[in-house]
Amino acid sequence: MPEERDISIPQSLYKRIQERIKGTGFSSVDEYVTYVLREVLSEDEAGEFTEEDEEKVRERLRSLGYLE
């Protein structure tokens, strides 16, 4: 298993994610956050990340509460 690190997020965001993942295949907030971050990073690493794509990701992260 890869080494893991702890990160902190606001409790209000944690609760929003808990609500969002109910009834999905995600078993925990950690699993969901890891998935979202991997998706964002893989798109960025693909080299096909346009300014429009970046703005879409920013909007999505705002809607999820990661950005203000």
Order of alpha helices (4+ residues) and beta strands (2+ residues): alpha-alpha-alpha
